[in-house]
Amino acid sequence: MTGNDDSAEFRATDLVIGYPGLDDPVIDGETIEVPPGEITALIGPNGSGKSTLLGGLANQIPPDDGTVLVDGREVASMESKELARHLGLLAQQNTSPDGISVENLVERGRYPHQGFFGSSTPEDEQAVDDAIELAGIEHLRERALDSLSGGQRQLVWIAMVLAQDTDVLLLDEPTTFLDLHHQLDVMTIVESLRDDSEMTVVVVLHDVEQAARYADNVVALRDGRVHAHGSPADVVTADLLADVFGVDAAVLDTEYGRKIVPLDPLDSRESEEAGE
């Protein structure tokens, strides 16, 4: 990856996001400042609005109100190719043509940088090589995507979005359903993007321990509202786990990072009282 001279500024102000047929918005008037050159993790229970918020930040789910700015420019005002040069998104579900090779899929990440005829330049080829190397999939380069395991495919999709060479990267649950080895592969890549390229990363994570270990900042959502936003040490606490996730848990600081030991589920009344 080429990296950026200056890390991208990325923020959302008074964001309102809903879906047709719903009376109330899923995200209602939230403001989020994403520190440049850092990893920000979105956590929360199922249905808390994490993926909806991420989709709004990427303009995949156009907000009903509010603004999203990247490097001082409004995301909604950019045409799709221009936006894709600034912001990369890896969704939960991705589709590809049958039989496409790993290399050809990663090459598709260069589309925003190519002209009308879509011909590759030496810069495109270098970006593809760099993305494949960073994702650790050189040995899979000539393989068909549909011949790979789920964990291997996820690394290929990550390589594709890395080939976009953007200022900001949004990842929606990139480790969900992966085995432990591939989860570590993915999060190590995310770390290297921050440390080596100063990329601004926003990642939705189900694993709260992963968020505490890898993220510089954690945003905890509950019922579409930002319940807490700050460092992992400030956000990932026993009180937050009770209030947001409805679990009684012990939170321990170890030499390997913050460890969470779930003890018991709390009913809704108990979790509300815990948050008072």
C-alpha positions in Angstrom: 0.0 0.0 0.0 1.2 3.5 -0.8 -0.1 5.1 2.4 -1.2 8.7 2.7 0.8 11.8 3.6 -2.1 12.9 5.8 -4.6 10.6 7.4 -8.2 11.3 6.3 -10.6 13.3 8.4 -13.9 11.4 8.6 -17.0 12.4 10.6 -20.8 12.2 10.6 -23.0 14.9 12.0 -26.6 14.6 13.1 -27.0 11.4 11.1 -30.6 10.0 10.6 -30.9 6.7 8.8 -34.1 4.7 8.3 -35.6 2.1 6.0 -38.8 2.2 4.0 -41.8 0.8 6.0 -40.4 1.7 9.4 -42.0 4.4 11.4 -38.9 5.3 13.3 -35.3 5.7 12.0 -32.7 3.1 13.0 -30.1 5.8 13.6 -31.6 9.1 14.9 -29.4 12.2 15.0 -26.1 10.7 15.9 -22.7 12.5 15.6 -19.5 10.5 15.3 -16.0 11.8 14.9 -13.6 9.2 13.6 -10.0 10.0 14.6 -7.7 10.0 11.5 -5.1 7.2 11.2 -6.7 5.1 13.9 -9.0 2.0 14.2 -12.5 2.7 15.4 -14.6 -0.3 16.3 -18.4 -0.3 16.3 -19.9 -2.7 18.9 -23.3 -3.6 20.1 -25.9 -6.4 20.3 -27.8 -7.6 17.2 -30.1 -5.0 15.9 -28.3 -2.1 17.6 -27.7 -0.3 14.3 -24.0 -1.1 13.7 -24.2 -2.2 10.1 -26.8 0.5 9.3 -24.5 3.2 10.7 -21.6 1.8 8.6 -23.8 1.7 5.5 -24.8 5.4 6.1 -21.2 6.4 6.5 -20.4 4.8 3.1 -23.6 6.3 1.5 -24.7 2.7 0.7 -27.8 3.5 2.8 -28.3 7.2 2.0 -29.1 9.1 5.2 -32.4 10.8 5.6 -30.7 13.7 7.3 -27.3 14.8 8.5 -23.9 14.9 6.7 -20.9 12.6 6.3 -17.6 14.3 5.5 -14.3 12.8 4.3 -11.4 15.2 4.1 -13.9 18.1 4.4 -16.1 17.0 1.4 -19.6 15.7 1.7 -19.8 12.0 0.8 -23.3 12.4 -0.7 -22.1 15.0 -3.2 -19.5 12.6 -4.7 -20.2 10.5 -7.8 -19.6 6.8 -7.1 -16.2 6.5 -8.7 -14.8 9.5 -6.9 -16.2 8.3 -3.6 -14.6 4.9 -4.2 -11.2 6.6 -4.5 -11.6 8.0 -1.0 -13.5 5.3 0.8 -13.5 1.5 0.6 -16.3 -0.7 2.0 -16.3 -4.4 2.6 -19.8 -5.5 3.2 -20.9 -8.7 5.1 -22.2 -10.3 1.9 -20.3 -10.1 -1.4 -20.9 -11.7 -4.8 -18.6 -12.5 -7.7 -18.8 -14.0 -11.2 -18.5 -17.8 -11.2 -15.0 -19.0 -11.8 -13.3 -15.7 -11.4 -9.6 -16.0 -10.3 -8.2 -14.4 -7.1 -6.1 -12.0 -9.1 -8.9 -10.9 -11.4 -11.1 -10.2 -8.4 -8.4 -8.1 -6.7 -7.9 -6.2 -10.0 -11.5 -5.1 -9.8 -10.5 -2.9 -6.8 -8.7 -0.7 -9.2 -11.8 0.3 -11.1 -12.2 3.7 -9.4 -8.7 4.7 -10.7 -9.1 3.6 -14.3 -10.3 5.6 -17.3 -13.2 5.0 -19.7 -11.6 2.0 -21.3 -10.6 0.4 -18.1 -7.0 -0.4 -19.1 -4.5 -1.3 -16.4 -1.5 0.9 -15.7 1.8 0.0 -14.0 0.4 1.8 -10.9 -2.7 -0.5 -11.0 -0.5 -3.6 -11.3 1.6 -2.5 -8.4 -1.4 -1.8 -6.2 -2.8 -5.2 -6.9 0.6 -6.8 -6.1 0.8 -4.9 -2.9 -2.7 -5.8 -1.8 -2.2 -9.5 -2.5 1.1 -9.4 -0.6 -0.5 -7.6 2.4 -3.4 -10.0 2.5 -1.0 -12.9 2.4 -2.6 -14.6 -0.5 0.2 -14.8 -3.1 -0.1 -18.6 -3.1 -3.7 -18.3 -4.0 -3.3 -15.8 -6.9 -4.2 -18.1 -9.7 -6.9 -20.1 -7.9 -10.6 -19.7 -8.6 -12.3 -17.8 -5.8 -15.1 -20.4 -5.5 -12.5 -23.1 -4.8 -11.3 -21.5 -1.6 -12.4 -21.8 2.0 -14.5 -19.2 3.6 -11.5 -17.7 5.5 -9.4 -17.6 2.3 -12.2 -15.9 0.4 -12.5 -13.2 3.0 -8.8 -12.5 2.7 -9.3 -12.1 -1.1 -12.2 -9.7 -0.6 -10.1 -7.7 1.8 -7.3 -7.6 -0.8 -9.7 -6.3 -3.4 -10.8 -3.4 -1.2 -7.1 -2.7 -0.3 -6.3 -2.4 -4.0 -8.6 0.6 -4.1 -5.9 2.4 -2.1 -8.3 4.6 -0.2 -8.0 7.0 2.7 -10.7 5.4 4.7 -11.6 1.7 5.0 -15.0 0.5 6.4 -15.3 -3.2 7.3 -18.6 -4.8 8.3 -18.0 -7.8 10.6 -14.9 -9.0 8.7 -14.1 -11.8 11.3 -17.6 -13.2 11.7 -17.9 -16.9 10.9 -14.1 -17.2 10.4 -12.0 -19.7 12.3 -9.6 -18.3 14.9 -6.6 -18.4 12.5 -8.3 -16.4 9.8 -9.7 -14.0 12.4 -6.2 -13.2 13.5 -5.1 -12.9 9.9 -7.8 -10.2 9.3 -7.1 -8.2 12.4 -3.4 -8.3 11.8 -4.0 -6.8 8.4 -6.2 -4.1 9.9 -3.4 -3.3 12.4 -0.8 -3.0 9.7 -3.0 -0.6 7.7 -3.0 1.7 10.7 0.6 1.3 11.7 2.2 1.3 8.3 -0.2 3.3 6.1 -1.9 5.5 8.7 -5.2 4.5 7.2 -8.4 5.5 9.0 -10.4 2.3 9.7 -13.9 1.8 10.9 -14.8 -1.8 11.7 -18.0 -3.5 13.0 -17.1 -6.3 15.4 -19.2 -8.8 17.2 -16.3 -9.9 19.4 -15.9 -7.2 22.1 -12.5 -8.6 23.1 -11.2 -8.1 19.6 -12.5 -4.5 19.7 -10.7 -3.9 23.1 -7.5 -5.5 21.8 -7.2 -3.9 18.3 -9.1 -0.7 18.3 -7.9 2.7 19.4 -11.5 3.9 19.8 -14.7 2.0 20.5 -18.3 3.2 19.8 -20.9 1.2 21.6 -24.4 1.3 20.2 -27.7 0.3 21.7 -31.1 0.7 20.0 -29.6 2.9 17.3 -28.0 5.3 19.8 -24.4 5.9 20.7 -24.3 4.7 24.3 -20.5 5.3 24.8 -17.6 6.5 22.7 -13.9 6.5 23.8 -10.9 4.4 24.4 -11.3 0.6 25.0 -10.3 1.1 28.6 -13.1 3.7 29.1 -15.8 1.9 27.0 -15.3 -1.8 27.5 -16.4 -2.1 31.2 -18.6 -4.4 33.2 -21.2 -1.7 33.5 -21.3 -1.2 29.7 -21.6 -5.0 29.1 -24.6 -5.1 31.5 -26.3 -2.0 30.1 -25.7 -2.6 26.3 -25.4 -6.3 26.0 -27.5 -7.4 29.0 -24.8 -9.7 30.5 -23.2 -9.8 33.9 -19.5 -10.1 33.1 -16.1 -9.8 34.7 -13.6 -7.5 32.8 -10.0 -8.3 33.5 -6.8 -6.5 32.4 -4.1 -9.0 31.4 -0.7 -8.9 29.7 -2.5 -10.0 26.6 -5.2 -7.2 26.7 -8.6 -6.9 28.2 -10.3 -10.2 28.9 -14.1 -10.6 29.2 -15.6 -13.4 31.2 -19.4 -13.6 30.7 -21.1 -14.9 33.8 -24.9 -14.6 33.5 -27.5 -13.1 31.2 -29.5 -10.2 32.7 -33.2 -9.7 32.1 -34.1 -6.3 30.6 -35.0 -4.8 33.9 -31.7 -5.8 35.5 -29.7 -4.4 32.6 -31.5 -1.1 32.7 -30.9 -0.8 36.4 -27.2 -1.6 35.8 -26.9 1.3 33.5 -28.4 3.9 35.9 
